[in-house]
Structure formats: C-alpha cells, structure tokens
C-alpha cells in the first residue's frame, strides 16, 4: 500500500508542551509559517503581516459558523456527574420541538445506558432514548434545551487535548470575531487569528472577503482509526452558501483570481459546492462528507490559511493533499524545532 494511503505515515512526533493550552496573549499576534508548495521553501513571519502575503484581488473565504456552548453536565439518580456534548438537534424533528432531542456524546459512555435518567441545571430532566453503533446517543429533555439555555448553563466545548476546564476568556477567544451562524461543536480554528484590525488591513490591501457557513462536527478532528485511509468514512457536516458568495467565487475563478480558504472547513465547503460541469459554485444548503487526501485534485482553492493539525487526522491528510505529505511533515518538523504552538489555540500556516 502506497504511503499516501497509510494512516501511520501521517504520524509525527509532537512534544506535549507544544500543544497550546491557552490562546495567545493578544489575538492576531501568533507566529505564521508560510510554505511555498511549488518549491517547498518556508518563511517564518507573524499573522499580522498576512496582508503582505495575500495578492491584491485575491478572494479570501471565511467560515462564519459560531460555536455552541454545547457541553452540559447532568447528575444521575445515584449522584454521579456525567458530561454531555450536544452535537446537533435530532434531524427531521418538528421545528416546534427544537431542543427536545439532541444527538450527543457522553462521558463514561458504556455506563450511559438506554432509558437512564439525568438531572440538568434548572432541574431539567433528560433520558437516553437511543444508542447508535458509533457510540453517540439521543438524549430527550422534558423541556427544550435551546441556545438561550446553553448560553447560560453550557460550557465551551474545548477539544480534549486542552487539558483544563473552559474559562470566561474561552467564551470569546474560542469564537471568531466574524462568527454569526450558531451550530458548530468545535471552532473553525484558523479563523481565531483574525481581528477586526487585521480584516480591515486585508480590505486595504485589496483582498476581497466573503463567507460560507459550515457547522463543524467532531468527526472532522478525530484521528483516522483504520490503517488504510481508503476505508475511512467521514462524518457528514451541514453547510450553506449564499447567492452573493456563490457569485463572487464563481466570477473569481472565471477571472483567474486566487481563492484563499481560511481553514480546512472552508476548503471542504468550497470543494463540495463546486459544479465541474457548469464551472460554478452551487448556492444553498447541503451536507458534505468529503474526505480529501493526497491524490485529490483541487477545483476551487488555490491557497490555504490553516493551523497545525493533529497526527493521523483527516485534516493533516487534507493539507498533505494541498501541498504534499513530504512538504507538510517537513514543515511540521521545522515547526517543532522552532517551538511553534500546535492545534486549536496554536500558531498558523499559509500554504500557497
């Protein structure tokens, strides 16, 4: 089996202390490693100098999804505390019943059996009504658990490699400054680097900005658990593209403007929405389970601004498809040697 299709060949050594546990002291000041995918050359710089690196007239595409405060704690009848991560409302539910039933992950999952009951903040009761083969559960509440409730009683769903509880600071720093559409179970982390000042600087540099929405599910960030990556199945995620954004990107491709995706979620959205026959971005709401790995031919995205990703993940495979496995692993090795900070709250890369 070729190296491009072996999960173990996307592993790399990462010292634990390089996994960022907190955001940078000031948003927008993180380090930036720029990779030229044609030559393999690397440049060390800072995120605030990004407007000097993006060509005037390029189109930058941002994911405006907002993270839901979806971690809540319930107590069992015997007093045990159980953490639930509410991933999304159950599909096909009556809109009038929004918030009654959620698809969720649970801590100590094997103990959370069918029909087990829990008591949540404000004395709201819930019980498990279904268990899925992959381990997810449906939990039904006696009173709708809405975003208003979660904003008060929920917690920011920090990823498991951040080994601490969330703080008040995370409520803002684990959101992009341009987030609008609530629905993500994890942040589109490349966007965490941008400030209003940096966005204004991009505008002044002649960069065209537009937005898509993809609600990030945990499947994006999980390690690939099969050795042959061709056997891996991606979780589906919902996305939407407005008519204005579809027109901007379609016209940009026709005019030969560079399309710069901010984050892998923007990449997955754009590549999923491209109609190769009509040579256009398809507007509207859809779902994607696209899995991008080396050998994939990109149809829309020309440059990628992204973070450093976890070993053996579909994300490190995606960026390896964008440059090459060898270039990415070399860049990550250089990043480790130069003490770059990794993952959600870490430093950034620009691949062009």
TORKOL-4160 file (C-alpha; in steps of 0.2 Angstrom, whole numbers, padded with zeros to 4 digits, m for minus):
352
<pt num="1" X="0000" Y="0000" Z="0000"/>
<pt num="2" X="0007" Y="0017" Z="m0005"/>
<pt num="3" X="0012" Y="0029" Z="0009"/>
<pt num="4" X="m0001" Y="0041" Z="0004"/>
<pt num="5" X="m0014" Y="0029" Z="0009"/>
<pt num="6" X="m0007" Y="0023" Z="0026"/>
<pt num="7" X="m0013" Y="0032" Z="0041"/>
<pt num="8" X="0003" Y="0028" Z="0051"/>
<pt num="9" X="0013" Y="0039" Z="0038"/>
<pt num="10" X="0004" Y="0054" Z="0044"/>
<pt num="11" X="0010" Y="0052" Z="0061"/>
<pt num="12" X="0023" Y="0064" Z="0068"/>
<pt num="13" X="0032" Y="0067" Z="0085"/>
<pt num="14" X="0025" Y="0082" Z="0094"/>
<pt num="15" X="0031" Y="0086" Z="0112"/>
<pt num="16" X="0017" Y="0088" Z="0124"/>
<pt num="17" X="0022" Y="0106" Z="0129"/>
<pt num="18" X="0019" Y="0112" Z="0111"/>
<pt num="19" X="0001" Y="0109" Z="0112"/>
<pt num="20" X="m0006" Y="0126" Z="0116"/>
<pt num="21" X="m0017" Y="0126" Z="0131"/>
<pt num="22" X="m0022" Y="0144" Z="0130"/>
<pt num="23" X="m0024" Y="0157" Z="0116"/>
<pt num="24" X="m0010" Y="0169" Z="0113"/>
<pt num="25" X="m0010" Y="0184" Z="0124"/>
<pt num="26" X="m0016" Y="0195" Z="0111"/>
<pt num="27" X="m0027" Y="0189" Z="0097"/>
<pt num="28" X="m0019" Y="0191" Z="0080"/>
<pt num="29" X="m0001" Y="0191" Z="0085"/>
<pt num="30" X="0003" Y="0172" Z="0083"/>
<pt num="31" X="0018" Y="0166" Z="0073"/>
<pt num="32" X="0015" Y="0161" Z="0055"/>
<pt num="33" X="0024" Y="0148" Z="0044"/>
<pt num="34" X="0022" Y="0151" Z="0026"/>
<pt num="35" X="0025" Y="0137" Z="0014"/>
<pt num="36" X="0028" Y="0138" Z="m0005"/>
<pt num="37" X="0020" Y="0122" Z="m0011"/>
<pt num="38" X="0029" Y="0123" Z="m0028"/>
<pt num="39" X="0047" Y="0125" Z="m0021"/>
<pt num="40" X="0044" Y="0119" Z="m0003"/>
<pt num="41" X="0053" Y="0134" Z="0004"/>
<pt num="42" X="0047" Y="0140" Z="0021"/>
<pt num="43" X="0046" Y="0158" Z="0029"/>
<pt num="44" X="0044" Y="0162" Z="0047"/>
<pt num="45" X="0033" Y="0178" Z="0050"/>
<pt num="46" X="0018" Y="0183" Z="0060"/>
<pt num="47" X="m0001" Y="0183" Z="0057"/>
<pt num="48" X="m0002" Y="0202" Z="0057"/>
<pt num="49" X="0009" Y="0203" Z="0042"/>
<pt num="50" X="m0004" Y="0192" Z="0032"/>
<pt num="51" X="m0010" Y="0206" Z="0021"/>
<pt num="52" X="0008" Y="0207" Z="0014"/>
<pt num="53" X="0007" Y="0189" Z="0009"/>
<pt num="54" X="m0010" Y="0188" Z="0000"/>
<pt num="55" X="m0011" Y="0195" Z="m0018"/>
<pt num="56" X="m0022" Y="0210" Z="m0021"/>
<pt num="57" X="m0038" Y="0205" Z="m0029"/>
<pt num="58" X="m0037" Y="0188" Z="m0021"/>
<pt num="59" X="m0053" Y="0181" Z="m0013"/>
<pt num="60" X="m0052" Y="0175" Z="0005"/>
<pt num="61" X="m0066" Y="0164" Z="0011"/>
<pt num="62" X="m0071" Y="0163" Z="0029"/>
<pt num="63" X="m0082" Y="0151" Z="0038"/>
<pt num="64" X="m0094" Y="0161" Z="0049"/>
<pt num="65" X="m0101" Y="0147" Z="0060"/>
<pt num="66" X="m0102" Y="0150" Z="0078"/>
<pt num="67" X="m0098" Y="0138" Z="0092"/>
<pt num="68" X="m0112" Y="0132" Z="0103"/>
<pt num="69" X="m0109" Y="0131" Z="0121"/>
<pt num="70" X="m0114" Y="0113" Z="0120"/>
<pt num="71" X="m0106" Y="0105" Z="0135"/>
<pt num="72" X="m0118" Y="0102" Z="0149"/>
<pt num="73" X="m0117" Y="0092" Z="0165"/>
<pt num="74" X="m0131" Y="0080" Z="0171"/>
<pt num="75" X="m0132" Y="0071" Z="0188"/>
<pt num="76" X="m0138" Y="0053" Z="0189"/>
<pt num="77" X="m0150" Y="0046" Z="0202"/>
<pt num="78" X="m0135" Y="0040" Z="0212"/>
<pt num="79" X="m0127" Y="0057" Z="0212"/>
<pt num="80" X="m0114" Y="0054" Z="0198"/>
<pt num="81" X="m0109" Y="0068" Z="0186"/>
<pt num="82" X="m0110" Y="0065" Z="0168"/>
<pt num="83" X="m0104" Y="0076" Z="0154"/>
<pt num="84" X="m0114" Y="0078" Z="0138"/>
<pt num="85" X="m0108" Y="0086" Z="0122"/>
<pt num="86" X="m0123" Y="0091" Z="0112"/>
<pt num="87" X="m0118" Y="0089" Z="0094"/>
<pt num="88" X="m0134" Y="0094" Z="0085"/>
<pt num="89" X="m0153" Y="0093" Z="0087"/>
<pt num="90" X="m0160" Y="0077" Z="0080"/>
<pt num="91" X="m0164" Y="0078" Z="0062"/>
<pt num="92" X="m0182" Y="0078" Z="0055"/>
<pt num="93" X="m0189" Y="0084" Z="0071"/>
<pt num="94" X="m0204" Y="0096" Z="0071"/>
<pt num="95" X="m0197" Y="0114" Z="0072"/>
<pt num="96" X="m0209" Y="0117" Z="0086"/>
<pt num="97" X="m0199" Y="0104" Z="0096"/>
<pt num="98" X="m0182" Y="0111" Z="0093"/>
<pt num="99" X="m0171" Y="0107" Z="0108"/>
<pt num="100" X="m0181" Y="0092" Z="0115"/>
<pt num="101" X="m0170" Y="0079" Z="0107"/>
<pt num="102" X="m0151" Y="0080" Z="0104"/>
<pt num="103" X="m0138" Y="0069" Z="0097"/>
<pt num="104" X="m0124" Y="0069" Z="0109"/>
<pt num="105" X="m0108" Y="0061" Z="0116"/>
<pt num="106" X="m0107" Y="0056" Z="0134"/>
<pt num="107" X="m0093" Y="0054" Z="0146"/>
<pt num="108" X="m0091" Y="0036" Z="0154"/>
<pt num="109" X="m0101" Y="0031" Z="0139"/>
<pt num="110" X="m0103" Y="0012" Z="0142"/>
<pt num="111" X="m0112" Y="0017" Z="0159"/>
<pt num="112" X="m0124" Y="0028" Z="0150"/>
<pt num="113" X="m0137" Y="0015" Z="0145"/>
<pt num="114" X="m0154" Y="0016" Z="0137"/>
<pt num="115" X="m0168" Y="0025" Z="0147"/>
<pt num="116" X="m0155" Y="0031" Z="0160"/>
<pt num="117" X="m0161" Y="0047" Z="0168"/>
<pt num="118" X="m0151" Y="0063" Z="0172"/>
<pt num="119" X="m0155" Y="0080" Z="0181"/>
<pt num="120" X="m0148" Y="0095" Z="0172"/>
<pt num="121" X="m0147" Y="0114" Z="0178"/>
<pt num="122" X="m0163" Y="0122" Z="0182"/>
<pt num="123" X="m0169" Y="0105" Z="0187"/>
<pt num="124" X="m0172" Y="0100" Z="0169"/>
<pt num="125" X="m0174" Y="0081" Z="0167"/>
<pt num="126" X="m0167" Y="0071" Z="0152"/>
<pt num="127" X="m0165" Y="0052" Z="0147"/>
<pt num="128" X="m0157" Y="0042" Z="0134"/>
<pt num="129" X="m0169" Y="0036" Z="0121"/>
<pt num="130" X="m0157" Y="0028" Z="0108"/>
<pt num="131" X="m0139" Y="0022" Z="0107"/>
<pt num="132" X="m0130" Y="0022" Z="0090"/>
<pt num="133" X="m0117" Y="0009" Z="0084"/>
<pt num="134" X="m0103" Y="0023" Z="0084"/>
<pt num="135" X="m0107" Y="0027" Z="0102"/>
<pt num="136" X="m0117" Y="0043" Z="0100"/>
<pt num="137" X="m0134" Y="0044" Z="0110"/>
<pt num="138" X="m0150" Y="0053" Z="0108"/>
<pt num="139" X="m0155" Y="0062" Z="0124"/>
<pt num="140" X="m0173" Y="0068" Z="0126"/>
<pt num="141" X="m0176" Y="0083" Z="0138"/>
<pt num="142" X="m0193" Y="0086" Z="0147"/>
<pt num="143" X="m0191" Y="0105" Z="0142"/>
<pt num="144" X="m0182" Y="0111" Z="0127"/>
<pt num="145" X="m0164" Y="0114" Z="0129"/>
<pt num="146" X="m0161" Y="0129" Z="0117"/>
<pt num="147" X="m0146" Y="0140" Z="0113"/>
<pt num="148" X="m0153" Y="0153" Z="0126"/>
<pt num="149" X="m0152" Y="0139" Z="0140"/>
<pt num="150" X="m0135" Y="0133" Z="0134"/>
<pt num="151" X="m0128" Y="0151" Z="0134"/>
<pt num="152" X="m0132" Y="0152" Z="0152"/>
<pt num="153" X="m0129" Y="0134" Z="0158"/>
<pt num="154" X="m0117" Y="0127" Z="0145"/>
<pt num="155" X="m0099" Y="0127" Z="0143"/>
<pt num="156" X="m0087" Y="0130" Z="0128"/>
<pt num="157" X="m0083" Y="0113" Z="0120"/>
<pt num="158" X="m0064" Y="0114" Z="0121"/>
<pt num="159" X="m0055" Y="0099" Z="0112"/>
<pt num="160" X="m0049" Y="0085" Z="0123"/>
<pt num="161" X="m0031" Y="0090" Z="0120"/>
<pt num="162" X="m0034" Y="0106" Z="0130"/>
<pt num="163" X="m0032" Y="0098" Z="0147"/>
<pt num="164" X="m0042" Y="0111" Z="0158"/>
<pt num="165" X="m0059" Y="0117" Z="0161"/>
<pt num="166" X="m0066" Y="0132" Z="0150"/>
<pt num="167" X="m0065" Y="0149" Z="0157"/>
<pt num="168" X="m0074" Y="0166" Z="0153"/>
<pt num="169" X="m0060" Y="0170" Z="0141"/>
<pt num="170" X="m0063" Y="0155" Z="0131"/>
<pt num="171" X="m0081" Y="0161" Z="0128"/>
<pt num="172" X="m0074" Y="0175" Z="0116"/>
<pt num="173" X="m0057" Y="0168" Z="0111"/>
<pt num="174" X="m0064" Y="0151" Z="0105"/>
<pt num="175" X="m0075" Y="0161" Z="0093"/>
<pt num="176" X="m0070" Y="0170" Z="0078"/>
<pt num="177" X="m0074" Y="0189" Z="0078"/>
<pt num="178" X="m0085" Y="0187" Z="0062"/>
<pt num="179" X="m0095" Y="0172" Z="0069"/>
<pt num="180" X="m0113" Y="0173" Z="0065"/>
<pt num="181" X="m0122" Y="0157" Z="0062"/>
<pt num="182" X="m0123" Y="0146" Z="0078"/>
<pt num="183" X="m0121" Y="0127" Z="0076"/>
<pt num="184" X="m0103" Y="0121" Z="0077"/>
<pt num="185" X="m0097" Y="0108" Z="0090"/>
<pt num="186" X="m0079" Y="0115" Z="0088"/>
<pt num="187" X="m0072" Y="0131" Z="0082"/>
<pt num="188" X="m0066" Y="0133" Z="0064"/>
<pt num="189" X="m0049" Y="0137" Z="0072"/>
<pt num="190" X="m0039" Y="0145" Z="0058"/>
<pt num="191" X="m0051" Y="0160" Z="0060"/>
<pt num="192" X="m0047" Y="0163" Z="0078"/>
<pt num="193" X="m0032" Y="0173" Z="0072"/>
<pt num="194" X="m0041" Y="0187" Z="0064"/>
<pt num="195" X="m0045" Y="0203" Z="0072"/>
<pt num="196" X="m0056" Y="0217" Z="0066"/>
<pt num="197" X="m0040" Y="0227" Z="0063"/>
<pt num="198" X="m0032" Y="0213" Z="0053"/>
<pt num="199" X="m0048" Y="0211" Z="0042"/>
<pt num="200" X="m0048" Y="0230" Z="0039"/>
<pt num="201" X="m0029" Y="0228" Z="0034"/>
<pt num="202" X="m0034" Y="0215" Z="0021"/>
<pt num="203" X="m0048" Y="0226" Z="0014"/>
<pt num="204" X="m0035" Y="0240" Z="0012"/>
<pt num="205" X="m0023" Y="0228" Z="0003"/>
<pt num="206" X="m0036" Y="0225" Z="m0010"/>
<pt num="207" X="m0041" Y="0207" Z="m0004"/>
<pt num="208" X="m0059" Y="0203" Z="m0007"/>
<pt num="209" X="m0068" Y="0194" Z="0008"/>
<pt num="210" X="m0083" Y="0183" Z="0008"/>
<pt num="211" X="m0091" Y="0170" Z="0019"/>
<pt num="212" X="m0098" Y="0152" Z="0019"/>
<pt num="213" X="m0106" Y="0143" Z="0034"/>
<pt num="214" X="m0101" Y="0125" Z="0038"/>
<pt num="215" X="m0106" Y="0119" Z="0056"/>
<pt num="216" X="m0091" Y="0109" Z="0062"/>
<pt num="217" X="m0094" Y="0092" Z="0069"/>
<pt num="218" X="m0081" Y="0082" Z="0080"/>
<pt num="219" X="m0079" Y="0070" Z="0065"/>
<pt num="220" X="m0068" Y="0082" Z="0057"/>
<pt num="221" X="m0055" Y="0082" Z="0071"/>
<pt num="222" X="m0055" Y="0064" Z="0076"/>
<pt num="223" X="m0040" Y="0053" Z="0072"/>
<pt num="224" X="m0042" Y="0041" Z="0057"/>
<pt num="225" X="m0044" Y="0024" Z="0066"/>
<pt num="226" X="m0040" Y="0012" Z="0051"/>
<pt num="227" X="m0023" Y="0010" Z="0043"/>
<pt num="228" X="m0029" Y="0010" Z="0025"/>
<pt num="229" X="m0036" Y="0028" Z="0024"/>
<pt num="230" X="m0047" Y="0022" Z="0009"/>
<pt num="231" X="m0058" Y="0013" Z="0022"/>
<pt num="232" X="m0061" Y="0029" Z="0032"/>
<pt num="233" X="m0078" Y="0037" Z="0032"/>
<pt num="234" X="m0080" Y="0055" Z="0036"/>
<pt num="235" X="m0095" Y="0061" Z="0047"/>
<pt num="236" X="m0107" Y="0072" Z="0037"/>
<pt num="237" X="m0107" Y="0091" Z="0041"/>
<pt num="238" X="m0120" Y="0104" Z="0035"/>
<pt num="239" X="m0115" Y="0119" Z="0025"/>
<pt num="240" X="m0123" Y="0134" Z="0016"/>
<pt num="241" X="m0118" Y="0146" Z="0003"/>
<pt num="242" X="m0127" Y="0162" Z="m0001"/>
<pt num="243" X="m0131" Y="0168" Z="m0019"/>
<pt num="244" X="m0119" Y="0183" Z="m0016"/>
<pt num="245" X="m0104" Y="0172" Z="m0011"/>
<pt num="246" X="m0108" Y="0159" Z="m0024"/>
<pt num="247" X="m0107" Y="0173" Z="m0037"/>
<pt num="248" X="m0091" Y="0181" Z="m0030"/>
<pt num="249" X="m0081" Y="0164" Z="m0030"/>
<pt num="250" X="m0088" Y="0158" Z="m0047"/>
<pt num="251" X="m0083" Y="0175" Z="m0055"/>
<pt num="252" X="m0067" Y="0175" Z="m0046"/>
<pt num="253" X="m0062" Y="0158" Z="m0054"/>
<pt num="254" X="m0068" Y="0164" Z="m0071"/>
<pt num="255" X="m0056" Y="0179" Z="m0069"/>
<pt num="256" X="m0042" Y="0169" Z="m0063"/>
<pt num="257" X="m0041" Y="0177" Z="m0045"/>
<pt num="258" X="m0033" Y="0166" Z="m0032"/>
<pt num="259" X="m0045" Y="0158" Z="m0020"/>
<pt num="260" X="m0039" Y="0158" Z="m0002"/>
<pt num="261" X="m0048" Y="0147" Z="0010"/>
<pt num="262" X="m0047" Y="0152" Z="0029"/>
<pt num="263" X="m0047" Y="0135" Z="0037"/>
<pt num="264" X="m0050" Y="0117" Z="0031"/>
<pt num="265" X="m0069" Y="0119" Z="0034"/>
<pt num="266" X="m0069" Y="0132" Z="0021"/>
<pt num="267" X="m0059" Y="0121" Z="0009"/>
<pt num="268" X="m0072" Y="0107" Z="0012"/>
<pt num="269" X="m0086" Y="0118" Z="0009"/>
<pt num="270" X="m0080" Y="0125" Z="m0007"/>
<pt num="271" X="m0074" Y="0109" Z="m0015"/>
<pt num="272" X="m0090" Y="0101" Z="m0011"/>
<pt num="273" X="m0100" Y="0115" Z="m0018"/>
<pt num="274" X="m0091" Y="0116" Z="m0035"/>
<pt num="275" X="m0101" Y="0110" Z="m0050"/>
<pt num="276" X="m0087" Y="0104" Z="m0063"/>
<pt num="277" X="m0099" Y="0104" Z="m0077"/>
<pt num="278" X="m0106" Y="0121" Z="m0075"/>
<pt num="279" X="m0089" Y="0128" Z="m0068"/>
<pt num="280" X="m0098" Y="0137" Z="m0054"/>
<pt num="281" X="m0101" Y="0136" Z="m0035"/>
<pt num="282" X="m0118" Y="0130" Z="m0031"/>
<pt num="283" X="m0128" Y="0140" Z="m0018"/>
<pt num="284" X="m0139" Y="0134" Z="m0005"/>
<pt num="285" X="m0139" Y="0122" Z="0010"/>
<pt num="286" X="m0132" Y="0105" Z="0008"/>
<pt num="287" X="m0122" Y="0092" Z="0018"/>
<pt num="288" X="m0104" Y="0086" Z="0014"/>
<pt num="289" X="m0094" Y="0070" Z="0019"/>
<pt num="290" X="m0080" Y="0074" Z="0008"/>
<pt num="291" X="m0063" Y="0066" Z="0013"/>
<pt num="292" X="m0048" Y="0075" Z="0005"/>
<pt num="293" X="m0032" Y="0066" Z="0005"/>
<pt num="294" X="m0016" Y="0065" Z="m0007"/>
<pt num="295" X="m0021" Y="0062" Z="m0025"/>
<pt num="296" X="m0036" Y="0074" Z="m0024"/>
<pt num="297" X="m0037" Y="0087" Z="m0037"/>
<pt num="298" X="m0042" Y="0104" Z="m0030"/>
<pt num="299" X="m0055" Y="0113" Z="m0041"/>
<pt num="300" X="m0058" Y="0129" Z="m0031"/>
<pt num="301" X="m0045" Y="0133" Z="m0018"/>
<pt num="302" X="m0028" Y="0140" Z="m0023"/>
<pt num="303" X="m0021" Y="0145" Z="m0006"/>
<pt num="304" X="m0024" Y="0139" Z="0012"/>
<pt num="305" X="m0023" Y="0148" Z="0029"/>
<pt num="306" X="m0024" Y="0135" Z="0042"/>
<pt num="307" X="m0017" Y="0129" Z="0059"/>
<pt num="308" X="m0006" Y="0115" Z="0063"/>
<pt num="309" X="m0016" Y="0099" Z="0064"/>
<pt num="310" X="m0016" Y="0083" Z="0075"/>
<pt num="311" X="m0006" Y="0067" Z="0070"/>
<pt num="312" X="m0016" Y="0054" Z="0060"/>
<pt num="313" X="m0031" Y="0065" Z="0057"/>
<pt num="314" X="m0041" Y="0068" Z="0041"/>
<pt num="315" X="m0035" Y="0087" Z="0042"/>
<pt num="316" X="m0017" Y="0083" Z="0041"/>
<pt num="317" X="m0021" Y="0072" Z="0026"/>
<pt num="318" X="m0031" Y="0087" Z="0018"/>
<pt num="319" X="m0016" Y="0099" Z="0020"/>
<pt num="320" X="m0005" Y="0085" Z="0013"/>
<pt num="321" X="m0016" Y="0084" Z="m0002"/>
<pt num="322" X="m0014" Y="0103" Z="m0004"/>
<pt num="323" X="0005" Y="0103" Z="m0004"/>
<pt num="324" X="0012" Y="0085" Z="m0002"/>
<pt num="325" X="0014" Y="0073" Z="0013"/>
<pt num="326" X="0033" Y="0076" Z="0012"/>
<pt num="327" X="0032" Y="0095" Z="0012"/>
<pt num="328" X="0019" Y="0095" Z="0026"/>
<pt num="329" X="0028" Y="0083" Z="0038"/>
<pt num="330" X="0044" Y="0093" Z="0034"/>
<pt num="331" X="0036" Y="0109" Z="0039"/>
<pt num="332" X="0029" Y="0102" Z="0055"/>
<pt num="333" X="0046" Y="0095" Z="0059"/>
<pt num="334" X="0053" Y="0113" Z="0057"/>
<pt num="335" X="0038" Y="0120" Z="0067"/>
<pt num="336" X="0043" Y="0108" Z="0081"/>
<pt num="337" X="0061" Y="0113" Z="0080"/>
<pt num="338" X="0056" Y="0131" Z="0081"/>
<pt num="339" X="0044" Y="0129" Z="0095"/>
<pt num="340" X="0028" Y="0133" Z="0086"/>
<pt num="341" X="0012" Y="0131" Z="0096"/>
<pt num="342" X="0001" Y="0117" Z="0089"/>
<pt num="343" X="m0018" Y="0114" Z="0087"/>
<pt num="344" X="m0033" Y="0125" Z="0090"/>
<pt num="345" X="m0025" Y="0139" Z="0101"/>
<pt num="346" X="m0009" Y="0137" Z="0092"/>
<pt num="347" X="0001" Y="0146" Z="0078"/>
<pt num="348" X="m0004" Y="0146" Z="0059"/>
<pt num="349" X="0002" Y="0141" Z="0042"/>
<pt num="350" X="m0001" Y="0149" Z="0025"/>
<pt num="351" X="0001" Y="0136" Z="0011"/>
<pt num="352" X="0002" Y="0145" Z="m0006"/>
